[in-house]
Amino acid sequence: MKYHARLFVAIALFFATVCATPPQEMIHPGDQLSVTVYGQQTLSQNVTVLPDGSIEYPLIGRVQVGGFSVDDATKNISSRLAKYVRHPYVTVAITQLGQPEVLVLGDVKTPGKYQLRADAKVTDAIAAAGGIADQDGPMPDARISDSQGQVQTVSLQKLLHDGDTTLDRPLGEGSVVYVPGPTLMNVVVTGAVDHPGEVQVSEGDRLSMAVAKAGNSAQSNADLNNIRVMRTGPDGKPQEYTVNLYQALEHGDSSADIVLQKGDEVFVPEAKKGTNVWGTAGSGILYLLSRLIP
């Protein structure tokens, strides 16, 4: 009897292990969801999870689903709908995983905007940008900003050199990864900025960093489409560049967001009266950059 009892327990444990429900995939910003409410055709919707992890849904407005499992998101939507629909029967399915766009700047080989997979982390962003450009000596601390401007600092020395994967922070839509260069230098920013004057940046930083550090609030009324950069060329002659920084930031075109050189002078013109050139995309990224630079 003891043998049969042990055999029964072993078989039961085997089937419990095989038949156990696998952990559900979590919902992330950018994911596309199919939400079906049986018997309510107008409430069945295909929705995209917003950067803050919420969705906009008929009758109940904004509902938080980011970071939830499919089951938990279903329960959340059902409980909210129960105020308007009697015994709602709701199903939620992830139809397409989001691919967040992340901006990688600073001392990386190919800075720019990259579309990554839904579960992307800091190492994925740095790898997409070709890795760190200057690896002499200890690696710097990267600064990571989410779309809301919340900033975290990550030791790349511990993450990449020592292999501490607990520091590999997840990224989402609108995240910015900034890897400071090893050498500091000064440039001058004048014109329609909040704090004109000398600005300290890192080697490898781009024009957007200097403008962000000088301050680009709505009150500055800056014309980001026509920024002028003056510098001394290798032959000692003065050079001048006109940069459409708004377009560079909006489209993630790092080639237009020129790399700064020591001694550069940046002039940000004031926008003409009645002209709105303080665009949402460009100004939003400059705000995030201003949070990244200490």
N, C-alpha and C positions, 0 to 999 in steps of 0.2 A: 504493500500500500504506500509505503514511504517513497518508493521509486516512482510510482504513478503520480503521486502528489507533486514530487519534484519535477517530473516531466510536464505535468499540467501547468505548473507555474512558469517553466521555461518557455512553453508554447505561448502562454498568455503574454509574457513580456516581449516575445518576438513580434507578435501581431500588434501589440501596443506601440512598439517602436516603428514598425513598417507603416502602420496606419495613422500614425500621429500627423496632425495637421501642420504643414510646414509654416514657418513664420511668414506673415504677410508682408508684402513690399510696402514701404512707407510712401506717402504722397509727398511730392516736392513741388516748389514753385516752378511754373512752366509746363507741368504735366497737363495733358488733355484728358478730361474725364467725361464719361458718358453716365449721366444720372437719369434713371428711369423711375417714374412713379406710375405703377400699374393702375389703369383706369383713368389716368389724368394725362392725356396726350399733350396738352399745352404746357405741362410742368416737366415733361421729359426734355432734357437739354444736354447739349454738348458744351462744356465749359472749359476754360483754361485757368489754372491756378495762378493767381497774381503773385508778384514778388513778395508780398507780406504773408503768403500762405493761405489767403482767403479766396473765395469765389463769390461772384454776384449771382444770386438766384431769385427767380420770381417769388413774390409774396413775402419772402423772409429776408431779402436783402443780402448783406454780406455775411458769409458763413466761413469759419475757420476750418480748414481741412489739412493744411500743410503740417507735416510731422505726424499726422494720424495714419493708422492703418486703414485699409479699405473698409473693414468692419466698423471701426470707430467713426470714420467719416460718415458712413451710412446711418449710424445711430444718431449722430449729431444733426444731420439733415432731417431725419425722420422726426426727431423730437421737436425741431423748430416748425416743421410742416404740420404737426399735430394740432397746432393752434388754428389752422385754417382748413385742413383736410381730415376727415374722419378715418382713423386707422390707416394712415398712409403706408403702402408697401413699397419700399424704396430699394433700388439696387444701384451700386456705384461700381464702375469699372475704369481702370486706367487704359485708355485706348492708345496713348502715345506718351512716351517719356519726354520730359522737357530736356532741352539742351541749352543750358544757361550761357549767355555771353559774358565773358570776364575780361576786364582790361588789365594787362600786365605791363608795368612800367618800371623804369629805373635801370639798374645794372644787370640787364638780361640781354641776350644776343639779338633777339628780334622782338622788341616790344610792340604791343598792339592789342587789338581786341580779338579774342578767340572764343569759338563756340565749343564747349566741352560737354561731356556726358553728364547725366543728371546727378550722379554721385561723385562728381569731381571734387578734388581736394587741392590744397596748395601745391603739392608736388606735381599734379597734373598741369596746373597753370604754368608753373615754371618750366616744365618739360616742353609744353606747347610753344613757349617763347624761346626755345633753344637752350635753356639752362642759363646759369649765371655767367656773365661775361668775364668778370675779373675774379679769379679764385685764389689770388696770392694772399696768404695769411688766413686768419679766422674768417669764417663767413659772417655776414651781417645779420641783424634782426630784421626780418621782413615785417611790413605793416599791412594788415588786411582790413579792408573796409567792406561792409555789406551795403545793400542799396539804401538803407536807412541812415548811413553814416556812422554806425557803430564800429569802432576800431579795435582790433586785437593785434598783439605783437607776437611773432613766432621766431624763435631762435633757429635760423637755418643751420647753424653749426651743430646744434643738437639733433635737428631733424634729418639733415642730409648727410652730415659727416658721422654723427654718432648713432644714427638709425633709430631715434626715438619717435616712432610712428604715432604716438599719442598726441604729438604736436601738429599732425597733418590735419588742419582744420578743413571742414567741408565748405564749399563755395556755392553761391547761388546766383541767380540772375542779377546783374548789376554790380557784382563784387569787383573790387579793385585790389590788385596785389602790387605792392611797391617794394622793390628791392633797392635800398640805398647803395650808392657807390662808395668806394673806400676813401675817396678824396673830396674834401669840401672846397667850395670856391664861391666867389661873390659875383653877382650881376646886379645891374641897376634897373629898376622898373619904375617908370614915370607915366604920367597921364591919368586916365580915368580908372584908377584903382583906389582901394580904401586906404592903403598904407604905402604911398610912393617912397622910393628910396632904395637903399642897398638891401639885397636879399641874398641869404646864404642857401645854396643848393648843393647837391652832391654831383660828382662827376658822372656823366651819363644821363642826368636829368634833362627833361625837355622843356620847351617853352611853356607848356601848360602848367608845369610845376611852379615856375617863377610867378606866373600870373595868379595862380591859386594862392601862393604864399603872400603875395602883395594884397590880396583881397579883391573879390569880384562880386560884391553884393549888388542887388538891383539898384541901390542908391548910387553906385559908381557910374551907371549909365554908359558902360563900356561898349565900344564897337569891336566885337571879337572878330569881325570879318576882315579887318584891315590893320592888324598889328604890325609894327615895324621893328625890325631887329637890326641894330648897327654893331658892327664888329671890325676889328683890324685883321686883314687877311695875312697869309703867310709872307706875302711880299711887302708888308707894311702899309699897304694902301687900304683905305676905308671901304667896307662893303656894307650894303644895305639889302635886307630881304623884307618883302611884304607877305604876311602869313594870314590865311583865312583859318583862324584857330577854331571857329565855330564848326566849319565843315570837317576839319580834322577830328574833332571830338565826336561829332555826331556820327561819323562813319567809321571811327576807329582807325583812321589813316595816319599811322605813326610817321610816315615819310613827310607829311605836311607839318607835323608837330616837331619842329626841328630840334636837334640836340644843342644844348647851350654850351658856350665856351666861356672860359674865364675872361672877365672884363666886358662881356656883352652888355649893351644898353638896349632895353626894351621900352618902346613907347606904345601905350594903349590909347588910341584916340577916343574922344567922346562921341557917342552916337548923335546924329542929327536930330533935331527936335521933331517929335512925332514919329520917329522910326523905332520900332521895337526889334532890336538885334540881340537882346538878352534872352536867347532861346532856351527852352526847357532842357533839351538834351545837353547842350554845351555847358550851361550854368550848373546843371545838376552834377556833371562829372567834375567841374572845377570845385564845387562844394565838397565832394568826396575827397578830392586831392588835398584840399586845404586841411581836412581832418587827418590825413595820412602823414603830413609833414609836421614834425614836432617844432 
